[in-house]
Amino acid sequence: MFDKPFDQIDKGDIDTLIAEEVAEGKRLEYKEKLPGGVDKEKIEFLADVSSFANAAGGYIIYGLRDKQDAAGKNTGTPEYVGLGKINADEQKLRLEHIILNGIDPRIPGIQMRLIEGFDNGPVMLIKTPQSWASPHMVKHNNRFYSRTSSGKYPLDTHEIRMAFALSEALPERIRRFRDERLGKIVAGETPVKLESDSKVVLHVLPVASFDRKTVIDITFFSDQTISLPTIGTSGGYNRFNFDGYLSHSAIVEKHSCWAYTQLFRNGVFEAVNAHMTHKEGNETLIWINSLEDRLISVLQKCIELEKKIGLEPPIIVMLSLLGVKGCKIYIKNFFYYDLEDCHPIDKNDLILPELIINDHDPDLAKILRPAFDTIWQAAGFSKGIG
């Protein structure tokens, strides 16, 4: 069940948990009833949710209870009881409200759904991802919780300090990965030879990729109908390589190409295009609105692939433009370099601030707008136009 996309988990998966007597553990907990409205039950619910976020992520299943043996002792294995007749939308909104107002900082990427088809009503499945912003505190009692195979437990002072230290280290690890990759791209250490010094680089980095245990099954791409999206080209050549799986544009006479996308074995995408500029007289120009459209398209396809290979949000997006000093921007049929407020970009490399995607159906144009505006500002505009 843990390997399936969340929206594909169904009654058969719940039946399998019951039939195979899958015990509760670090990533799984059973609850007979949904939490009520009293503080004690809210705190218990928030402690469960935050403990998963502060550990390795996991699932709470409501409508299953801890089965007892002949001596009346809990076995840790599930037994179906169901939730009876409930208003699914009302209950989801209520639980989302409790989480939103009861945990600090907020946990992105929590998913909830009812699974129907049982005799005594549905079961409620809640998935909490491992959080990049941990540790998360239950505001009602100012406590932090984590999990072991025995269930949740409150963190002591030393463990809280360690959790904060690890949380602060994760963003730095992600940035260091991007910096190392950019260094290799500038040095020409790319999986295929690129045609130009000016490049746009898109990194799509699920936070789960930086868990050392994360290794995706790249044989998924043995299905030749599945290919990686490339920026501004149709790709065309796909193959496995040492780092994972690669797609790139056609090789030209110079034995180089315009674009590639590399999927690393930890689930990180690196999409590079070296055909982002063209000459117009003495000017080197970037067709900005085309670049924006192409980046949105590629990012959308990368997020869809992350979902298929089982990597959930949050996802960090990092955009970089390399070798662009002196370039000017324009939109098709209207050359902004003729306007007084358009200036050549005065930095060789534009390393844009990272962006965060918290779900699988984001408004990418809105999320990427700050990055795009920064490119416009590098050319003298206050924000994107056209």
C-alpha positions as CSV (number, residue, x, y, z in Angstrom):
1,M,0.0,0.0,0.0
2,F,2.8,2.4,0.8
3,D,4.1,2.1,-2.7
4,K,0.8,3.1,-4.4
5,P,-0.2,6.7,-5.3
6,F,-2.5,7.9,-2.6
7,D,-5.5,8.4,-4.9
8,Q,-5.2,4.8,-6.1
9,I,-5.4,3.1,-2.6
10,D,-8.8,1.3,-2.5
11,K,-10.8,-1.2,-0.5
12,G,-8.7,-4.1,-1.8
13,D,-5.6,-2.6,-0.1
14,I,-7.5,-2.2,3.2
15,D,-8.8,-5.8,2.9
16,T,-5.2,-7.0,2.4
17,L,-4.0,-5.2,5.6
18,I,-6.7,-7.0,7.5
19,A,-6.2,-10.4,5.9
20,E,-2.5,-10.3,6.3
21,E,-2.8,-9.0,9.8
22,V,-0.4,-6.1,9.1
23,A,0.6,-4.7,12.5
24,E,0.8,-1.0,13.4
25,G,4.3,0.5,13.3
26,K,6.3,3.5,12.7
27,R,4.4,4.4,9.5
28,L,1.0,3.0,10.2
29,E,-1.6,3.4,13.0
30,Y,-5.2,2.2,13.3
31,K,-8.0,4.2,15.0
32,E,-11.6,2.9,15.6
33,K,-13.3,6.3,15.6
34,L,-12.6,9.8,14.2
35,P,-11.5,12.3,16.8
36,G,-14.3,14.2,18.5
37,G,-14.6,17.9,19.5
38,V,-13.2,17.8,23.0
39,D,-9.6,19.0,23.6
40,K,-8.3,15.6,24.8
41,E,-9.3,13.9,21.5
42,K,-8.0,16.9,19.4
43,I,-4.6,16.7,21.1
44,E,-4.4,13.0,20.6
45,F,-5.2,13.5,16.9
46,L,-2.7,16.3,16.5
47,A,0.0,14.3,18.3
48,D,-0.6,11.4,15.9
49,V,-0.4,13.6,12.8
50,S,2.6,15.7,13.9
51,S,4.5,12.5,15.0
52,F,4.4,11.2,11.5
53,A,5.5,14.5,10.0
54,N,8.4,14.6,12.5
55,A,9.5,11.0,11.7
56,A,9.3,9.2,8.4
57,G,5.7,10.0,7.4
58,G,2.9,7.5,7.4
59,Y,-0.8,6.7,7.5
60,I,-3.6,6.8,10.0
61,I,-6.6,4.6,9.1
62,Y,-9.9,5.4,10.9
63,G,-12.5,2.7,11.0
64,L,-10.1,-0.1,11.9
65,R,-9.4,-1.1,15.5
66,D,-6.6,-2.8,17.3
67,K,-7.7,-6.5,17.3
68,Q,-7.6,-8.2,20.7
69,D,-6.5,-11.8,21.4
70,A,-8.3,-14.4,23.6
71,A,-6.9,-12.8,26.7
72,G,-8.1,-9.4,25.8
73,K,-4.7,-8.0,24.9
74,N,-4.2,-5.8,21.9
75,T,-2.4,-7.5,19.1
76,G,-1.6,-4.4,17.0
77,T,-3.3,-6.0,14.0
78,P,-6.4,-4.5,12.3
79,E,-10.0,-5.4,12.6
80,Y,-12.7,-3.6,10.5
81,V,-15.4,-1.7,12.4
82,G,-16.3,1.1,9.9
83,L,-17.3,4.7,10.5
84,G,-21.0,4.3,9.8
85,K,-22.9,7.1,8.1
86,I,-20.8,10.2,8.0
87,N,-20.6,13.3,5.9
88,A,-17.3,12.9,4.1
89,D,-16.8,16.5,3.1
90,E,-17.8,17.8,6.5
91,Q,-15.5,15.5,8.3
92,K,-12.5,16.3,6.0
93,L,-13.0,20.0,6.5
94,R,-13.3,19.6,10.2
95,L,-10.1,17.6,10.5
96,E,-8.3,19.9,8.1
97,H,-9.4,22.8,10.3
98,I,-8.1,21.1,13.5
99,I,-4.7,20.5,11.8
100,L,-4.5,24.0,10.4
101,N,-5.1,25.6,13.7
102,G,-3.4,23.1,16.0
103,I,0.1,22.4,14.6
104,D,3.0,24.9,14.3
105,P,4.6,25.2,11.8
106,R,1.9,24.0,9.4
107,I,2.5,20.7,7.7
108,P,2.3,20.8,3.9
109,G,1.0,17.9,1.8
110,I,-1.4,16.1,4.2
111,Q,-3.9,14.1,2.2
112,M,-7.3,12.6,3.3
113,R,-9.9,10.4,1.6
114,L,-12.7,8.1,2.4
115,I,-12.6,4.5,1.1
116,E,-16.1,3.1,0.4
117,G,-17.5,-0.3,-0.2
118,F,-17.5,-1.8,3.3
119,D,-20.6,-3.1,5.2
120,N,-20.7,-0.6,8.0
121,G,-19.6,2.6,6.3
122,P,-16.2,3.8,4.9
123,V,-12.8,4.0,6.4
124,M,-10.9,7.3,6.5
125,L,-7.3,7.3,5.3
126,I,-5.0,10.2,6.3
127,K,-1.5,10.4,4.8
128,T,1.1,12.6,6.5
129,P,4.4,13.1,4.6
130,Q,7.7,13.3,6.2
131,S,8.2,17.1,6.7
132,W,11.0,19.3,5.5
133,A,10.0,21.9,8.1
134,S,10.0,19.7,11.2
135,P,9.9,19.6,14.1
136,H,6.1,20.5,14.3
137,M,4.6,21.3,17.7
138,V,1.1,20.6,19.0
139,K,-0.1,24.1,20.0
140,H,-2.6,22.9,22.5
141,N,0.0,21.5,24.9
142,N,3.3,22.9,23.4
143,R,4.7,19.4,22.9
144,F,6.7,17.8,20.1
145,Y,6.1,14.2,19.1
146,S,7.9,11.6,16.9
147,R,7.5,7.9,16.3
148,T,9.2,4.6,16.6
149,S,7.9,1.1,15.7
150,S,6.1,1.2,19.0
151,G,4.1,4.3,18.1
152,K,4.3,8.0,19.0
153,Y,6.2,9.5,21.9
154,P,7.0,13.0,23.2
155,L,10.4,14.4,22.4
156,D,12.7,15.4,25.2
157,T,14.7,18.6,25.2
158,H,17.8,17.0,23.7
159,E,15.7,15.4,20.9
160,I,14.0,18.7,20.2
161,R,17.4,20.4,19.8
162,M,18.5,17.6,17.4
163,A,15.3,17.9,15.4
164,F,15.8,21.6,14.9
165,A,19.4,21.1,13.9
166,L,18.5,18.5,11.3
167,S,15.7,20.7,10.0
168,E,18.1,23.6,9.5
169,A,20.6,21.2,7.7
170,L,18.1,20.0,5.1
171,P,17.6,23.2,3.1
172,E,21.4,23.6,3.0
173,R,21.8,20.0,1.7
174,I,19.3,20.8,-1.1
175,R,21.0,24.0,-2.0
176,R,24.4,22.3,-2.0
177,F,23.1,19.6,-4.4
178,R,21.9,22.3,-6.8
179,D,25.2,24.3,-6.5
180,E,27.3,21.1,-7.2
181,R,25.2,20.3,-10.2
182,L,25.5,23.9,-11.6
183,G,29.2,23.7,-11.2
184,K,29.3,20.5,-13.3
185,I,27.1,22.1,-16.0
186,V,29.3,25.1,-16.2
187,A,32.4,22.9,-16.4
188,G,30.8,20.9,-19.3
189,E,30.5,17.7,-17.2
190,T,27.0,16.9,-18.5
191,P,25.6,13.6,-19.8
192,V,25.6,15.0,-23.3
193,K,27.6,17.8,-24.9
194,L,25.5,21.0,-25.1
195,E,25.6,23.5,-28.0
196,S,25.9,26.8,-26.2
197,D,27.3,28.6,-23.1
198,S,24.0,30.2,-22.2
199,K,21.7,27.8,-20.5
200,V,18.5,27.6,-18.5
201,V,18.5,24.9,-15.7
202,L,15.4,23.6,-13.9
203,H,15.9,21.4,-10.8
204,V,12.8,19.6,-9.4
205,L,13.7,18.2,-6.0
206,P,11.3,16.2,-3.9
207,V,12.2,16.7,-0.3
208,A,11.9,12.9,0.1
209,S,14.8,12.5,-2.3
210,F,17.1,13.7,0.4
211,D,16.3,10.9,2.7
212,R,19.3,8.6,2.1
213,K,16.9,5.6,1.9
214,T,15.1,7.0,-1.2
215,V,16.1,5.1,-4.3
216,I,13.5,4.9,-7.1
217,D,13.1,2.0,-9.5
218,I,14.2,3.5,-12.8
219,T,13.2,0.3,-14.7
220,F,9.8,2.0,-14.6
221,F,11.1,3.7,-17.8
222,S,11.6,0.5,-19.6
223,D,8.1,1.2,-20.9
224,Q,9.0,3.1,-24.1
225,T,5.8,5.1,-24.0
226,I,7.1,7.0,-21.0
227,S,9.7,9.6,-21.6
228,L,11.2,12.6,-19.8
229,P,10.1,16.1,-20.8
230,T,12.8,18.4,-22.1
231,I,12.7,22.2,-22.2
232,G,11.8,23.5,-25.6
233,T,12.5,20.3,-27.6
234,S,10.7,17.1,-28.2
235,G,13.5,15.0,-26.7
236,G,13.8,12.0,-29.0
237,Y,16.6,10.0,-27.4
238,N,16.1,8.1,-24.2
239,R,18.4,5.8,-22.3
240,F,19.5,4.5,-18.9
241,N,22.8,5.9,-17.6
242,F,24.9,5.7,-14.5
243,D,23.0,8.5,-12.7
244,G,19.5,7.1,-13.7
245,Y,17.6,7.8,-16.8
246,L,18.3,10.4,-19.5
247,S,16.3,12.1,-22.4
248,H,17.9,14.5,-24.8
249,S,17.3,16.2,-28.1
250,A,18.7,15.0,-31.4
251,I,22.5,15.1,-31.9
252,V,23.6,17.6,-34.7
253,E,26.7,17.5,-36.9
254,K,28.8,19.0,-34.1
255,H,27.9,16.0,-31.9
256,S,26.2,18.2,-29.4
257,C,22.5,18.9,-28.6
258,W,20.2,21.6,-27.4
259,A,18.6,20.1,-24.3
260,Y,18.5,17.2,-21.9
261,T,16.6,16.0,-18.8
262,Q,18.3,13.7,-16.3
263,L,16.3,11.8,-13.7
264,F,18.6,10.9,-10.8
265,R,18.1,7.7,-8.9
266,N,16.8,9.6,-5.9
267,G,14.0,11.1,-7.9
268,V,15.5,14.6,-8.7
269,F,15.0,16.0,-12.2
270,E,17.5,18.2,-13.9
271,A,16.3,19.8,-17.1
272,V,18.8,21.9,-19.1
273,N,18.3,23.9,-22.3
274,A,21.2,25.5,-24.2
275,H,19.1,27.1,-27.0
276,M,17.5,29.9,-25.0
277,T,19.1,32.8,-26.8
278,H,19.4,34.0,-30.3
279,K,21.2,36.8,-32.1
280,E,19.5,39.9,-33.5
281,G,22.1,42.1,-35.0
282,N,24.6,42.8,-32.2
283,E,22.1,41.8,-29.5
284,T,21.7,38.5,-27.7
285,L,18.1,38.0,-26.9
286,I,16.0,35.8,-24.7
287,W,12.4,35.1,-25.8
288,I,11.0,35.4,-22.4
289,N,7.3,34.5,-22.8
290,S,8.3,31.4,-24.7
291,L,10.7,30.4,-22.0
292,E,8.1,30.9,-19.3
293,D,5.6,28.7,-21.2
294,R,8.1,26.0,-21.8
295,L,9.2,25.9,-18.1
296,I,5.7,25.6,-16.9
297,S,5.0,22.8,-19.3
298,V,8.1,20.8,-18.3
299,L,7.6,21.3,-14.6
300,Q,4.0,20.1,-14.9
301,K,5.2,16.9,-16.6
302,C,7.9,16.4,-14.0
303,I,5.4,16.7,-11.2
304,E,3.1,14.1,-12.9
305,L,6.1,11.7,-13.2
306,E,7.0,12.3,-9.5
307,K,3.5,11.2,-8.6
308,K,3.8,8.1,-10.8
309,I,7.1,7.0,-9.2
310,G,5.7,7.6,-5.7
311,L,7.4,10.8,-4.5
312,E,5.0,13.1,-2.8
313,P,5.2,16.8,-2.1
314,P,6.7,19.0,-0.8
315,I,8.8,19.5,-3.9
316,I,11.4,22.2,-4.2
317,V,11.8,24.0,-7.6
318,M,15.1,25.8,-8.4
319,L,15.6,27.8,-11.6
320,S,18.9,29.1,-12.8
321,L,20.0,31.0,-15.9
322,L,23.7,30.5,-16.8
323,G,25.9,32.6,-19.1
324,V,23.4,35.4,-19.7
325,K,25.4,38.5,-19.0
326,G,24.6,41.1,-21.7
327,C,21.5,39.4,-22.8
328,K,18.2,41.3,-23.3
329,I,14.7,40.0,-23.2
330,Y,11.8,40.3,-25.6
331,I,8.4,38.8,-26.3
332,K,7.5,37.6,-29.8
333,N,6.6,40.4,-32.2
334,F,7.7,43.1,-29.7
335,F,11.4,43.7,-28.9
336,Y,11.7,45.2,-25.5
337,Y,15.4,46.1,-26.0
338,D,14.2,49.1,-28.0
339,L,12.6,50.6,-24.8
340,E,14.5,52.9,-22.5
341,D,13.8,50.8,-19.4
342,C,15.2,47.6,-20.9
343,H,18.8,46.9,-19.9
344,P,21.2,44.1,-20.6
345,I,21.4,41.6,-17.8
346,D,24.5,42.5,-15.7
347,K,25.2,39.2,-14.1
348,N,26.5,36.1,-15.8
349,D,24.5,33.7,-13.7
350,L,21.0,34.2,-12.3
351,I,20.5,31.8,-9.4
352,L,16.9,32.3,-8.5
353,P,15.4,31.7,-5.0
354,E,13.9,28.2,-4.5
355,L,10.1,27.7,-4.7
356,I,8.0,25.2,-2.9
357,I,5.2,23.0,-4.3
358,N,3.0,21.4,-1.6
359,D,0.5,19.3,-3.7
360,H,0.3,17.4,-7.0
361,D,-2.2,19.8,-8.6
362,P,-0.5,23.3,-8.1
363,D,-1.1,26.5,-10.0
364,L,2.4,26.5,-11.6
365,A,2.0,29.8,-13.3
366,K,1.3,31.5,-10.0
367,I,4.1,29.5,-8.2
368,L,6.7,30.4,-10.8
369,R,5.7,34.0,-11.2
370,P,8.2,35.3,-8.5
371,A,11.0,33.6,-10.4
372,F,9.9,34.9,-13.7
373,D,9.5,38.4,-12.3
374,T,13.1,38.2,-11.0
375,I,14.3,37.6,-14.6
376,W,12.4,40.6,-15.8
377,Q,13.8,42.7,-13.0
378,A,17.3,41.6,-14.0
379,A,16.6,43.3,-17.3
380,G,15.3,46.5,-15.7
381,F,11.5,45.9,-15.4
382,S,9.5,45.9,-12.2
383,K,7.7,42.7,-13.1
384,G,6.8,40.5,-16.1
385,I,4.7,42.1,-18.8
386,G,3.1,40.9,-22.0
